[in-house]
Amino acid sequence: MNEGKGRDRAGNDGKSKIIGKKMRLYDKEVAQKLSSEGFGSMRNGRLDLEFEEAAYLIEHGNLQDSLLSLLMEASKVEKGIEDRAVIYIELKKRGYRAKPGRIISAVRGERSIRTRVFSERERFSFRTILGALKKEKSFIVCIVDEECDITAYRLSLFKPQNYGRNIEGKMEAHLVGGRIFAESAIEGFGVLFSNMHELSLYETYYLMEKGALILHGCDDFLAVAKKEQKDFILAYAIYKDLMDKGYEPRTGFKYGTHFRVYDFKIDDVHAPYLVHGFKEGSRIAWNEISRASRLAHTVKKKMLFASVDSSSVDSSSAGKEINYIKCERFKV
């Protein structure tokens, strides 16, 4: 660590200095006391504190430095430190023994958590989240909002069971405007409307791909479906994956999601899942996750976000790799 590159901060009487990505304390008595309490690392009679530790100690009254000055200086060399400081301070207040870092580790009694920290304004990539989940299986994210309140979620990979599906019989249907009607339908498909059956866009294309449906009044149904619904290919990739595995995805419009999904092996009345899809490489705002997860919690359903391989979305050939991320509210 180069002393010459350190920065004194106004009002600290030379007792502390920012050295690289640490705050160094020069008061030996204070340094030894804080070190004995588990803070920082001693170095030649001086104590090097992580910025999060320094923020907590200032906020807690153990150091007489300026919290604003610390965060202003720290933010110049450590991106997102202001959000991690909020989480670290809150965890300490709640009785956790916390270890600062880009992933904050915290222990309270028999409870142990590891959390990544984000601002509510931050966007994240599903590809990045998936990469981490494939290594850790599940982890916590803490989101700091504009009022410094914290919302936490547990993210984990969800692997649907593969029950399989057999389609028996064939049927005919007619395209009427943007809707598809049939006089009779294969069991499990369509909804009854007057004395007819109406099929969704997804059901229609799925049955056509399976060779179980002849559609009249249309030469290029995929073009029609994409015109009727801009993200049809993305949503259909999810629909096809779940249908092939034996689930029953239905419109999730009332919930603001792509699908509500039935698992008749678990419940033949209520849909236990809400599913919403994104392209794997897309960057998502946390408020989208918050909105969907809160609603799912309210209606007692599990919220699944489907990350769809870009090659499935950018071509008419759906059904490549799809990963499902379960998002649950977590009480820190």
C-alpha positions, -999 to 999 in steps of 0.1 A, spaced: 0 0 0 15 33 -10 13 59 17 20 87 -8 -13 80 -26 -34 83 5 -59 111 10 -65 129 43 -102 138 48 -114 171 62 -119 171 100 -101 139 108 -71 155 125 -48 132 106 -60 101 125 -73 84 94 -66 83 57 -80 67 25 -53 43 12 -63 26 -20 -96 9 -12 -92 10 26 -96 35 54 -64 34 76 -66 44 113 -34 57 129 -46 60 165 -31 29 180 -54 28 210 -85 30 188 -71 7 162 -63 -21 188 -97 -17 204 -115 -21 171 -93 -49 159 -101 -68 191 -138 -64 182 -132 -81 149 -129 -50 126 -103 -45 99 -68 -59 97 -38 -46 118 -7 -36 99 23 -22 118 2 -8 146 -23 7 121 -58 -6 113 -70 -10 77 -108 -9 75 -130 -18 46 -152 11 36 -183 -7 48 -168 -12 83 -157 24 85 -192 36 75 -207 14 103 -182 26 129 -188 62 120 -226 58 120 -224 39 153 -203 66 169 -170 46 173 -152 70 149 -156 108 147 -151 110 110 -177 124 85 -198 96 69 -205 119 39 -168 126 34 -160 89 36 -187 78 11 -177 107 -13 -141 96 -13 -148 58 -13 -172 61 -43 -144 74 -64 -125 41 -61 -153 16 -53 -184 14 -74 -216 7 -55 -200 12 -21 -228 35 -9 -253 7 -14 -231 -19 2 -225 4 32 -263 7 37 -267 -31 37 -237 -38 59 -249 -12 85 -284 -27 85 -271 -62 89 -249 -52 119 -279 -34 135 -299 -66 132 -273 -85 151 -254 -102 123 -216 -106 123 -210 -94 88 -180 -96 65 -179 -68 39 -171 -72 2 -189 -74 -32 -207 -104 -17 -215 -97 20 -214 -127 42 -233 -125 75 -240 -149 104 -265 -146 133 -268 -176 155 -274 -206 132 -284 -184 103 -259 -177 76 -264 -157 45 -244 -144 15 -259 -115 -3 -252 -95 -34 -262 -58 -33 -279 -37 -59 -295 -3 -62 -332 -1 -72 -321 19 -103 -296 -8 -113 -302 -32 -142 -289 -67 -141 -283 -94 -167 -300 -128 -165 -268 -143 -180 -248 -130 -150 -274 -143 -125 -275 -177 -142 -238 -180 -142 -237 -174 -104 -266 -197 -97 -250 -226 -116 -222 -223 -92 -241 -216 -60 -276 -230 -67 -292 -202 -47 -282 -168 -31 -297 -137 -17 -299 -103 -33 -306 -71 -13 -320 -41 -32 -315 -6 -17 -343 18 -27 -343 56 -28 -353 58 9 -325 34 19 -350 7 27 -340 -29 19 -359 -55 0 -344 -90 -2 -350 -119 -25 -338 -155 -26 -330 -165 -61 -326 -202 -70 -327 -224 -101 -360 -242 -107 -360 -274 -127 -394 -284 -139 -403 -321 -137 -406 -339 -170 -439 -356 -169 -440 -359 -207 -471 -354 -229 -489 -374 -255 -513 -357 -279 -541 -380 -292 -562 -371 -322 -563 -343 -348 -585 -313 -353 -593 -285 -376 -597 -248 -368 -603 -214 -386 -585 -181 -382 -611 -154 -377 -594 -120 -375 -568 -125 -348 -586 -154 -331 -588 -191 -337 -620 -211 -335 -629 -248 -339 -661 -267 -337 -644 -294 -317 -610 -296 -299 -585 -321 -287 -590 -327 -250 -570 -303 -229 -569 -276 -255 -590 -245 -260 -618 -229 -240 -655 -233 -247 -671 -202 -263 -708 -206 -271 -708 -239 -290 -673 -234 -303 -638 -238 -289 -613 -210 -290 -576 -218 -291 -548 -194 -280 -520 -184 -304 -497 -207 -284 -520 -237 -285 -526 -233 -322 -489 -232 -331 -480 -260 -307 -506 -283 -322 -495 -273 -357 -459 -282 -349 -471 -315 -336 -490 -322 -367 -523 -324 -348 -540 -292 -362 -550 -281 -397 -556 -243 -397 -579 -229 -424 -577 -193 -436 -540 -187 -431 -509 -196 -451 -483 -183 -426 -496 -186 -391 -462 -177 -375 -463 -143 -392 -498 -137 -379 -488 -147 -344 -458 -125 -344 -479 -96 -356 -506 -102 -330 -480 -105 -302 -446 -89 -305 -428 -113 -282 -446 -144 -294 -414 -163 -302 -399 -157 -267 -432 -166 -250 -438 -196 -272 -404 -210 -264 -414 -211 -227 -449 -224 -236 -435 -253 -257 -409 -262 -231 -436 -264 -203 -461 -282 -225 -436 -308 -236 -429 -315 -199 -465 -320 -191 -474 -287 -175 -504 -265 -184 -495 -229 -192 -524 -205 -195 -525 -168 -201 -510 -148 -172 -526 -115 -183 -545 -110 -151 -512 -112 -132 -491 -92 -156 -470 -122 -166 -467 -143 -197 -483 -174 -181 -500 -189 -150 -489 -225 -150 -508 -255 -137 -491 -287 -124 -520 -312 -122 -497 -336 -103 -498 -311 -74 -531 -292 -77 -559 -296 -103 -576 -264 -94 -550 -237 -87 -520 -227 -108 -490 -228 -84 -467 -208 -107 -465 -175 -125 -439 -174 -153 -425 -144 -171 -398 -146 -197 -368 -125 -208 -341 -130 -233 -310 -144 -216 -288 -114 -225 -313 -87 -217 -308 -62 -189 -337 -60 -165 -347 -33 -140 -352 -46 -104 -386 -29 -102 -399 -54 -128 -387 -82 -105 -402 -65 -74 -436 -59 -90 -440 -95 -102 -426 -111 -70 -449 -90 -48 -480 -100 -67 -470 -136 -68 -465 -135 -30 -499 -118 -26 -518 -145 -46 -498 -173 -30 -480 -184 -61 -443 -191 -69 -427 -165 -92 -406 -180 -119 -385 -160 -144 -376 -178 -176 -343 -170 -192 -346 -179 -228 -316 -186 -250 -312 -158 -275 -311 -182 -304 -346 -194 -295 -359 -158 -296 -341 -146 -327 -353 -174 -349 -386 -192 -356 -372 -223 -341 -381 -222 -304 -373 -247 -277 -336 -244 -270 -322 -239 -236 -345 -223 -211 -336 -218 -175 -361 -210 -148 -352 -187 -118 -374 -189 -88 -376 -156 -69 -389 -155 -34 -392 -126 -9 -366 -131 19 -367 -117 54 -332 -106 64 
